[in-house]
Amino acid sequence: MAKIIAINAGSSSLKFKLFEMEGEKVLAQGLFDRIGISNGTIKIKYGEKEYRKEAELKDHAVAVKRLLQLLLKLGIVQDFAEIVGVGHRVVAGGEYFKKSVAVNSRIIRRINELTEYAPIHNPANLMGIEAFRKILPNAVSVAVFDTSFHQTMPKENYVYSVPYEWYHKYGARRYGAHGTSHRYVVQVAAHMMEKPLKQLKLISCHLGAGASLCAVKNGKSFDTSMGFTPLTGITMATRSGDVDVSLISFMMQKLDMHSMPEVIYDLNKKSGLLGISGISSDMRDIEAKCKTDERAQLAINIFVKDVVKYVGAYMAEMGGLDGIIFTAGIGENSGYIREKIMKRLEFLGIEVDEKANAKRGVAEFISTPTSRVAALMIPTNEELMIARDVKTIIEAKIEKEKLAPVVIKSHSN
């Protein structure tokens, strides 16, 4: 049966999930880590089995080759021809890519041109694309962009209050991120709420190491908390979220820093939950210490406050709210954080269903049936969203080729 593989290539890693599209069954998933670094590792889970091995992974091409060899060796696929499509997560699509697209040389050039918007991620994403295209030339390669879902935002929600030429000439604007995740969970929420997505006003809270909120109105992204880069918005694991930009020049003087990247590094890697708590960037560690450690509790309070502040703003922007969705690592697994957020939002008519909220990692209403605003916990599945996009593009390609007129040339003797 036809299979599609979803790929998330990082600078030194490659995550994958292989689907049998009939029934959307996951056949295998795994991680190739420390690519281009010593002591690489391979982990593949398939069925009830798991394959683990240390391996030197010189580059992404080597990792892809090993992955495909193992799919055969482990009996996950019998022939490469079974893999009809490969979907690749690409971080930055700028204003150019408003939806997922089949990859060709022109698309590759354009993704490369957008590297300045995601200098760490886009080159890594391209390495994955190139490696698979070389080894699986007959499979349809599709690029799925983190930013494309947010291309529906009204102009007033993505243009910054800076000289307009910055946007017009250089593309300085809000792009957002986590678009594939937000797009997936709002579709599931509409199904659970038994209403058309276009009739709902929803706020999706993707709360993980990277975290963003997205206001969805009429089935489209209306506003989102991340900006030109993923640094802005709410407090995250190691990212600061919103700060006064004048703080950068102030701290450069205080810390005797000589370049902007030094401060940006600290805001990306040493701030957020880690910077506030001084304990960890992992919410689980902070929760474990919050009853006895003042800074751990402060980190949680700030995180919760940030989410509540954005929910209030987005509800006002949309003119109402039907549901709030919790997803990603913290959103799916921390009943404690979800409850603290919902308690702060009780004035909206959200009543916590404590029994449902105690669960983890399952699609569930975590508010009572009498709540005026529904609260839902929905595990995200970006890989499935990627695979579905690949399937849609393959089907459209088949339909187009089937309908293409046959030109019969006449030959004169």
C-alpha positions as CSV (number, residue, x, y, z in Angstrom):
1,M,0.0,0.0,0.0
2,A,1.1,3.6,-0.6
3,K,3.3,5.1,2.1
4,I,4.3,8.6,2.9
5,I,7.2,9.7,5.1
6,A,7.2,13.0,7.1
7,I,10.6,14.5,7.7
8,N,11.8,17.1,10.2
9,A,15.5,17.8,9.5
10,G,17.4,19.9,12.0
11,S,21.0,21.1,11.8
12,S,22.3,17.9,13.5
13,S,19.2,15.6,13.6
14,L,16.5,14.0,11.4
15,K,13.2,13.0,12.8
16,F,10.8,10.9,10.7
17,K,7.4,9.2,10.8
18,L,6.3,6.7,8.2
19,F,2.5,6.4,7.4
20,E,0.4,3.9,5.6
21,M,-2.1,6.5,4.3
22,E,-5.0,4.1,4.2
23,G,-6.2,4.5,7.8
24,E,-3.4,6.9,8.5
25,K,-1.5,4.2,10.3
26,V,2.0,4.9,11.7
27,L,4.3,2.2,10.6
28,A,7.5,3.6,12.1
29,Q,9.0,6.7,13.7
30,G,12.4,7.6,14.9
31,L,15.3,10.0,15.3
32,F,18.8,10.1,13.8
33,D,20.7,12.3,16.2
34,R,24.1,14.0,16.3
35,I,24.5,14.1,12.5
36,G,27.9,15.5,11.6
37,I,29.0,15.1,15.2
38,S,30.7,12.2,16.9
39,N,28.7,9.6,18.8
40,G,25.6,9.7,16.6
41,T,22.6,7.6,17.5
42,I,19.7,5.9,15.6
43,K,16.4,5.2,17.2
44,I,13.5,3.6,15.3
45,K,10.2,2.4,16.8
46,Y,8.1,0.1,14.7
47,G,5.1,-1.8,16.0
48,E,6.0,-3.1,19.4
49,K,9.7,-3.2,18.5
50,E,12.5,-0.7,18.8
51,Y,15.9,-0.5,17.1
52,R,18.7,1.5,18.7
53,K,22.3,1.8,17.6
54,E,25.2,4.1,17.8
55,A,26.5,5.2,14.4
56,E,28.8,7.8,12.8
57,L,26.5,9.9,10.7
58,K,28.7,12.1,8.5
59,D,25.9,14.2,7.0
60,H,22.2,14.2,6.2
61,A,22.8,12.2,3.0
62,V,24.3,9.4,5.1
63,A,21.5,9.5,7.6
64,V,18.8,9.3,4.9
65,K,20.6,6.4,3.3
66,R,20.9,4.6,6.6
67,L,17.2,5.3,7.3
68,L,16.0,3.8,4.0
69,Q,18.3,0.8,4.4
70,L,16.9,0.1,7.8
71,L,13.3,0.4,6.6
72,L,14.1,-2.5,4.3
73,K,16.3,-4.4,6.7
74,L,13.7,-4.3,9.5
75,G,10.9,-5.3,7.1
76,I,9.0,-2.1,7.5
77,V,8.9,-1.7,3.7
78,Q,9.6,-4.4,1.1
79,D,10.5,-2.0,-1.7
80,F,11.4,1.8,-1.9
81,A,8.6,2.1,-4.6
82,E,6.1,1.8,-1.7
83,I,7.1,5.3,-0.6
84,V,5.2,7.5,-2.9
85,G,5.7,10.8,-1.1
86,V,8.1,12.6,1.2
87,G,6.9,15.6,3.2
88,H,9.5,18.0,4.6
89,R,8.9,20.5,7.4
90,V,10.4,23.9,6.4
91,V,10.6,26.6,9.0
92,A,10.5,29.8,6.9
93,G,8.4,30.3,3.8
94,G,8.3,34.1,4.0
95,E,5.4,35.7,2.1
96,Y,6.1,33.6,-0.9
97,F,4.7,30.2,0.3
98,K,1.1,30.5,1.4
99,K,0.6,26.7,1.3
100,S,2.5,23.4,0.9
101,V,4.1,22.8,-2.5
102,A,5.7,20.1,-4.5
103,V,9.4,20.5,-4.6
104,N,11.3,21.2,-7.8
105,S,14.6,23.1,-8.5
106,R,12.8,26.4,-8.5
107,I,11.2,25.8,-5.1
108,I,14.6,24.7,-3.7
109,R,16.2,28.0,-4.9
110,R,13.4,30.0,-3.3
111,I,13.7,28.2,0.0
112,N,17.4,28.9,-0.1
113,E,16.8,32.6,-0.7
114,L,14.6,32.6,2.4
115,T,17.5,31.4,4.5
116,E,18.1,34.8,6.1
117,Y,14.7,34.5,7.8
118,A,15.7,31.1,9.4
119,P,19.5,30.8,9.1
120,I,19.8,27.7,11.3
121,H,16.7,25.8,10.1
122,N,16.2,26.4,6.4
123,P,19.6,25.1,5.3
124,A,19.0,22.0,7.4
125,N,15.6,21.5,5.9
126,L,17.1,21.8,2.5
127,M,19.7,19.1,3.3
128,G,16.9,16.7,4.1
129,I,15.1,17.6,0.9
130,E,18.1,17.1,-1.3
131,A,19.1,13.8,0.3
132,F,15.7,12.2,-0.2
133,R,15.3,13.5,-3.7
134,K,18.6,11.9,-4.6
135,I,17.8,8.5,-3.2
136,L,14.0,8.4,-3.9
137,P,13.8,10.3,-7.2
138,N,10.4,8.9,-8.0
139,A,8.7,9.9,-4.8
140,V,6.9,13.3,-4.7
141,S,8.7,15.7,-2.4
142,V,6.6,18.3,-0.7
143,A,7.7,21.3,1.4
144,V,5.3,22.1,4.3
145,F,6.0,25.5,5.9
146,D,5.7,26.5,9.5
147,T,4.7,30.0,8.4
148,S,2.2,29.4,5.7
149,F,-0.9,29.0,8.0
150,H,-0.3,32.5,9.2
151,Q,-0.3,34.1,5.8
152,T,-4.1,34.7,6.2
153,M,-3.5,37.3,9.0
154,P,-4.9,40.7,8.3
155,K,-2.2,43.3,7.5
156,E,-2.7,45.2,10.8
157,N,-1.8,42.0,12.7
158,Y,1.5,41.4,10.9
159,V,2.9,44.8,10.0
160,Y,5.1,46.3,12.8
161,S,4.9,49.9,13.8
162,V,8.3,50.7,12.3
163,P,9.2,52.6,9.1
164,Y,7.0,51.0,6.5
165,E,10.0,50.6,4.1
166,W,11.4,48.0,6.5
167,Y,8.5,45.8,5.6
168,H,8.1,46.9,2.0
169,K,11.8,46.5,1.1
170,Y,13.1,43.9,3.5
171,G,10.2,41.8,4.6
172,A,10.3,42.9,8.2
173,R,7.0,41.7,9.6
174,R,5.3,39.1,11.8
175,Y,5.6,35.6,10.3
176,G,4.7,33.4,13.3
177,A,5.6,29.7,13.6
178,H,4.0,26.3,14.7
179,G,1.5,26.8,11.8
180,T,1.3,23.1,11.0
181,S,0.5,22.3,14.7
182,H,-2.1,25.1,15.1
183,R,-3.7,24.1,11.8
184,Y,-4.0,20.4,12.9
185,V,-5.4,21.0,16.4
186,V,-8.1,23.5,15.4
187,Q,-9.4,21.0,12.8
188,V,-9.6,18.4,15.5
189,A,-11.3,20.9,17.9
190,A,-14.0,21.7,15.4
191,H,-14.7,18.0,14.9
192,M,-14.9,17.5,18.7
193,M,-17.2,20.5,19.1
194,E,-19.3,19.3,16.2
195,K,-19.3,22.7,14.4
196,P,-17.8,23.9,11.1
197,L,-14.3,25.4,11.8
198,K,-15.4,28.5,9.8
199,Q,-18.0,29.2,12.5
200,L,-15.7,29.1,15.5
201,K,-13.4,31.5,17.2
202,L,-10.6,29.5,18.7
203,I,-7.3,30.1,20.5
204,S,-4.7,27.4,20.0
205,C,-2.0,27.3,22.7
206,H,1.1,25.4,21.5
207,L,2.9,25.1,24.8
208,G,6.2,23.3,24.6
209,A,9.9,24.2,24.7
210,G,9.0,26.6,22.0
211,A,5.5,28.1,22.6
212,S,3.1,30.2,20.7
213,L,-0.6,31.1,20.7
214,C,-2.7,31.5,17.6
215,A,-6.1,33.2,17.2
216,V,-8.2,31.4,14.6
217,K,-11.2,33.1,13.2
218,N,-13.4,31.8,10.3
219,G,-11.0,28.8,10.0
220,K,-8.0,31.0,9.4
221,S,-5.0,32.3,11.4
222,F,-6.0,35.7,12.6
223,D,-3.1,36.6,14.9
224,T,-0.2,34.8,16.5
225,S,2.3,35.5,19.3
226,M,5.6,34.7,17.6
227,G,6.9,37.4,15.3
228,F,9.7,37.9,12.8
229,T,11.5,35.1,14.6
230,P,10.3,32.6,17.2
231,L,11.9,34.7,20.0
232,T,8.9,36.9,20.7
233,G,5.6,36.1,22.4
234,I,5.2,34.3,25.7
235,T,7.9,33.0,28.0
236,M,9.4,29.8,26.7
237,A,11.9,27.1,27.8
238,T,15.0,29.2,27.1
239,R,13.5,32.1,25.0
240,S,12.6,35.4,26.7
241,G,9.4,36.1,24.8
242,D,8.5,39.8,24.6
243,V,11.1,42.3,25.9
244,D,11.7,46.0,25.4
245,V,14.2,46.2,22.5
246,S,16.0,49.0,24.3
247,L,17.0,46.4,26.9
248,I,19.4,45.0,24.3
249,S,21.6,48.0,24.0
250,F,21.4,48.6,27.8
251,M,22.6,45.0,28.6
252,M,25.3,45.2,25.9
253,Q,26.9,48.0,27.9
254,K,26.4,46.4,31.3
255,L,27.8,43.0,30.2
256,D,30.5,44.5,28.0
257,M,29.2,42.7,25.0
258,H,30.5,43.8,21.6
259,S,28.0,42.4,19.2
260,M,24.2,42.1,18.9
261,P,24.3,38.3,18.4
262,E,25.7,37.9,21.9
263,V,22.6,39.4,23.4
264,I,20.3,37.6,21.0
265,Y,22.0,34.3,22.0
266,D,21.2,35.0,25.7
267,L,17.6,35.9,24.9
268,N,17.2,32.6,22.9
269,K,19.3,30.2,25.0
270,K,19.6,31.5,28.6
271,S,16.3,33.2,29.2
272,G,12.7,32.0,29.6
273,L,11.9,29.4,32.3
274,L,15.6,28.6,32.6
275,G,16.7,32.2,33.1
276,I,13.9,33.0,35.6
277,S,14.1,29.8,37.7
278,G,17.8,29.1,37.5
279,I,16.8,25.4,37.8
280,S,15.9,24.1,34.4
281,S,14.3,24.8,31.0
282,D,12.0,21.8,31.5
283,M,8.6,22.6,33.0
284,R,8.6,19.2,34.7
285,D,11.7,20.1,36.8
286,I,10.3,23.5,37.7
287,E,6.9,22.1,38.7
288,A,8.7,19.6,41.0
289,K,10.5,22.5,42.8
290,C,7.8,25.2,42.8
291,K,6.4,24.5,46.3
292,T,9.8,25.1,47.9
293,D,11.6,27.4,45.5
294,E,10.4,31.0,45.0
295,R,12.1,31.4,41.6
296,A,10.5,28.2,40.3
297,Q,7.1,29.5,41.3
298,L,7.9,32.8,39.8
299,A,8.7,31.2,36.5
300,I,5.4,29.3,36.5
301,N,3.5,32.5,37.4
302,I,5.1,34.4,34.6
303,F,4.4,31.6,32.1
304,V,0.7,31.4,33.1
305,K,0.3,35.2,33.1
306,D,1.7,35.4,29.5
307,V,-0.7,32.8,28.2
308,V,-3.7,34.5,30.0
309,K,-2.6,37.9,28.7
310,Y,-2.5,36.7,25.0
311,V,-5.8,34.9,25.4
312,G,-7.5,38.0,26.6
313,A,-6.0,40.1,23.8
314,Y,-7.0,37.6,21.1
315,M,-10.5,37.2,22.5
316,A,-11.0,41.0,22.3
317,E,-9.5,41.1,18.8
318,M,-11.8,38.4,17.5
319,G,-14.9,39.7,19.3
320,G,-15.5,36.6,21.3
321,L,-14.2,33.1,22.0
322,D,-15.7,29.6,21.6
323,G,-12.8,27.4,22.7
324,I,-9.2,27.3,23.9
325,I,-6.9,24.4,22.9
326,F,-3.9,23.2,24.8
327,T,-1.3,21.2,22.9
328,A,2.5,20.3,22.7
329,G,4.7,19.0,25.5
330,I,3.4,21.2,28.4
331,G,-0.1,21.7,26.9
332,E,-0.6,18.0,26.5
333,N,1.0,16.7,29.7
334,S,0.8,19.3,32.5
335,G,-2.6,19.2,34.1
336,Y,-1.2,21.6,36.8
337,I,-0.3,24.3,34.3
338,R,-3.6,23.9,32.3
339,E,-5.6,24.2,35.5
340,K,-3.7,27.3,36.6
341,I,-4.4,28.9,33.2
342,M,-8.1,27.9,33.2
343,K,-8.6,29.1,36.8
344,R,-7.3,32.5,35.7
345,L,-9.9,32.4,32.8
346,E,-12.9,31.5,35.0
347,F,-14.4,34.9,34.2
348,L,-14.9,33.7,30.6
349,G,-17.2,30.9,31.9
350,I,-14.5,28.1,31.8
351,E,-15.1,25.5,34.5
352,V,-12.4,22.9,35.0
353,D,-13.3,19.2,34.7
354,E,-10.7,18.0,37.2
355,K,-11.0,14.3,36.2
356,A,-10.5,15.0,32.5
357,N,-7.8,17.5,33.2
358,A,-5.8,14.8,35.1
359,K,-5.4,12.8,31.9
360,R,-2.4,13.2,29.6
361,G,-1.8,13.0,25.9
362,V,-5.4,12.3,24.8
363,A,-7.9,14.4,22.9
364,E,-10.4,15.4,25.6
365,F,-12.7,18.2,26.8
366,I,-11.1,19.4,30.0
367,S,-13.9,21.9,30.8
368,T,-17.3,21.0,32.0
369,P,-20.3,20.7,29.6
370,T,-21.8,23.8,31.1
371,S,-18.8,26.0,30.4
372,R,-19.6,29.0,28.2
373,V,-16.1,28.6,26.6
374,A,-14.8,25.1,25.9
375,A,-11.3,24.1,26.9
376,L,-9.7,21.1,25.0
377,M,-6.5,19.1,25.3
378,I,-5.5,17.9,21.9
379,P,-2.2,16.1,21.2
380,T,-0.6,17.8,18.2
381,N,0.4,15.7,15.2
382,E,2.4,17.8,12.8
383,E,3.7,14.7,11.0
384,L,0.2,13.6,10.1
385,M,-0.6,17.1,8.9
386,I,2.5,17.0,6.7
387,A,1.6,13.5,5.3
388,R,-2.0,14.7,4.6
389,D,-0.6,17.6,2.6
390,V,1.6,15.3,0.6
391,K,-1.3,13.0,-0.1
392,T,-3.4,16.0,-1.3
393,I,-0.7,17.2,-3.6
394,I,-0.1,13.7,-5.0
395,E,-3.9,13.2,-5.7
396,A,-4.1,16.6,-7.4
397,K,-1.1,15.7,-9.5
398,I,-2.7,12.4,-10.5
399,E,-6.0,14.1,-11.3
400,K,-4.2,16.8,-13.4
401,E,-2.3,14.2,-15.4
402,K,-5.5,12.2,-15.9
403,L,-7.3,15.2,-17.2
404,A,-4.5,16.6,-19.3
405,P,-5.5,16.6,-23.0
406,V,-3.7,14.2,-25.3
407,V,-2.2,16.0,-28.2
408,I,-2.0,13.8,-31.4
409,K,0.4,15.2,-33.9
410,S,-0.3,14.9,-37.5
411,H,2.4,13.8,-39.8
412,S,2.5,14.6,-43.5
413,N,4.1,12.3,-45.9
